[in-house]
Structure formats: structure tokens, C-alpha cells
């Protein structure tokens, strides 16, 4: 978990250990790498030979009494698994030590795990990737993950929180599963965990089962589901297989799919072998997933790696800045709470847009060879050539068929005339997509991968418009608004708010001229 994702009920901010702190005369700490709900990870080195390590410090003394016992059990479980983990695709724990720090009572008696240090996590790589293109060495990374997962399951353990942040990459090309805070030993066919996890990597059945005194039931098939999500992300530059602007929205879309009210719509650029494997991992329930064990998946991935032809997509390189990065995922859980963007709707009377609903999905919009996909831009449309690929990539961030390149282009045409420097200061709206800066920050997407999210950047503003439009589409479907009106309703919602459109059950009269103008351009732009 990154620092900003840490749950807020794990007590006050913990004091840190000073740089230069030594553990049993063997290891010396450096700067903090990251901090989250489980603890803090520091740079470190061996005093004997200077070997770089990462040291994860797991305190319990600073926790609120109500969480101390449960957290202590999870720490003990992580220590037990980490100390015994022995596989080239599981991050190695070199030592487990108990800290004696009487001057820092909150850390006195804390557990320190001394581990191999990674150069980056898969999350770091995806954050720098170009959406729609496989990351460098995608197949090799997935092969390592599958092999590590097969070893864990073969030893009788479930990871419980497989996601990009918990897959680490070493300087020598190593691929390690990490962060075993939710790893749990099987008791027969299943085990129990506290109600924790990463919302958009949890299987659909997790949401419908009861949480008993022992916690929620978790099975190896939960890791198989999470591997399917991860594989789709790695092979598409970070695209999640279920639509939604937030993790909660994506989890609701997955539940709609599992109920049979939405199809599974994987990225059109996936090679067939990977497509079939991911679809098997994302079978809608535990029973359907059960035949696809981690051991069988590892063998299938190995065959795909061995027999791979060049991927249809040109694989994008990992950004050079990652090569010098020292990163290790701290813990990968999120408590079951609000996950929507903090902030209101886009501008003016656009009210709070934090609630999300299930996405009902839509038929695929892929096209046969030699034909244009529905909603693609006409070659003669008056859309600047430089913006066409930006709009195409942004539209394909959303798998709902209503959010198309032509729709986004028509909205941009009416919003700003494609002027990246457009401004309406009286309404506090700026840039090509006319974002209100404070609202943009709540939804912001780094569309050009430069590490910054700027409402005046055309790629950032357009990518964020696409995700917001996708969320509006899902909201209106959830409310049962007419399917044939969805594109008009998206345009209206972008100008007003989701709530306004839902309350009026259609396009509000005061924005009807604006909506009609967008629809005229849409008709002219789409093939």
C-alpha cells in the first residue's frame, strides 16, 4: 500500500527510526522507502558486505487497542510465512529481528523483516506505461508471478492480496511476489481472513459471503481471479478489465458481470492465448474457477512464453527513470470504505459525484478486420490530427460502448473548439476539456505518462474526461435511464451533474441546446 492509501484507524502517525539506526549490529537503516497501514519500509544495507536490503518494520504498540490484537495476528502470520518462503519468485526474507528501542515506545518490540531490495514494483511500471500497450517483458513478469503463486498454493498458502504493487522487480530481472500481510494458511479447501483486501482485485463472491467470527472465507481461486486482473493490466499498459473510474466502481462492474447482467469485455488487442487464459481466471464464480489451479496456470503461462510470437501491440519500454528507483510495496490492503474521488462534480452546480453504481456493460465495440469500430472518427472530421491518437486512447480507457472517440471529439469541439488554452474564468473552467481545476484533481488521470496531472495538458484533460464520461454512463445505466439516450445524457451530465440528470430523468432543458450541438457534431464525426 502506498502512504496515501493507508487506513486511518490504525492509530496516530508512528515515529520513525533515524537514518543510521543499526539492527543487532548487522544491518544499518537508511531513508524511508514507503509507509502504510502495516508499517514502514526503509532502505538498508548489510554492515558485513554492503549488500542493499529493504527493512520492513511492523509495530503494534502504536495501534488503537481495538485493532492491536487482530493486527498482531496478521504480523505474526506474515513473519511465519516470510521466514519460511524459499522460492526464486517470492521475495526473500534474510532475517527476522525484534527491535529494542526503549526511547521510542511505539517501536520498542516491533518486528523487522530484512528482505531483498527491489528496483521497482509492477505498479511503478504500469504508472509509467502507455495505456493499451504491453509493458516490457510482460510475459516474463507474468511467468514469474504464476510460478510464485503456484509455489505458495502448493505449500498450502493463499496470498490474499495479489496486485501490481505487490509484484516486485529486481535489478537483475528478478520477479518477486511480496507483501504477505494477508497470506493465510489453508485449512482444507479454504481459510479465513479479516474483511480486508484491494477492492478491484477481489473476486465477485467475496462481496456476497457472510463475514463470520473467523473472518471472510478465502480460497486459492481468489488469487486466480486476481492473477487474471493483473495479467490484463500488464498486457495492456494498466487497463483494468472492468470499467470504472474508481476501484469501487470497478468492483461493482465485476459483480454485475458475475450476476450475468454484463459481459466480460477484455481488451481487443490481447493475443488469443492470453485472452483465453485471462477469461478462465475471471470465470464468474469460485466453482467455475476451481479447475484453473495456479499450477495449471503456471504451466499455461510457461507455454505462452515459450511459444510466443511477437505481440500484436508494439511493446512499450519501461521508462528509464524506473531503473534507478528503489521501491518496495509496503502492505497492499484497503479497508472496505469510501473509494470514490474526493470532491464535487465538474463545475458550476455539479454536485458531489462520489457515489458509484454497478456497470451493466455493453456489447463489445470491436470491428471485423478492415472495418472501423463503431464510434471511430471519420478521416475527414475536423479534428486536429495531433489530437486523434490522444482521443482514441482516452476513449478506449472505457469499455462501455457509448464512450467513443467520436463522442469525446464532439464534446471537445463544443466545449473548447479543440483549443488547449481555452478559458472561461467566470465559470472557473479551463483547457481543452473545460475542467474546473479543483474537480479535475479529484478525477485526474496522467494521460501522457509524464508523472504530472495537469488540466491544461490535452492528454491529461481528455483522458480524465473519458473516465468521467464512463462513470456517468455507468450511473445512468444503474438508474435505468433509456439506453438510446445515454450519449446525450453523458453530455448533459458533463455540463451539469449526474444527480441533475437522474432527478430530471433526461436532458435538463437549460443544457438542451448544448447537448444538441454536441450530437450534431457526433453524427458528423462518427463513421
PyMOL commands that set and color helices and strands:
alter all, ss='L'
color gray80, all
select helices_A, chain A and resi 3-5+65-84+122-128+138-154+164-166+199-201+205-208+220-235+247-258+272-281+286-289+294-306+320-324+385-395+405-416+425-427+437-443+458-478+483-495+498-504+509-525
alter helices_A, ss='H'
color red, helices_A
select strands_A, chain A and resi 22-23+27-35+40-46+52-58+93-98+111-116+120-121+157-158+167-169+175-177+184-185+191-193+196-197+216-218+334-335+423-424+429-430
alter strands_A, ss='S'
color yellow, strands_A
deselect
rebuild
show_as cartoon
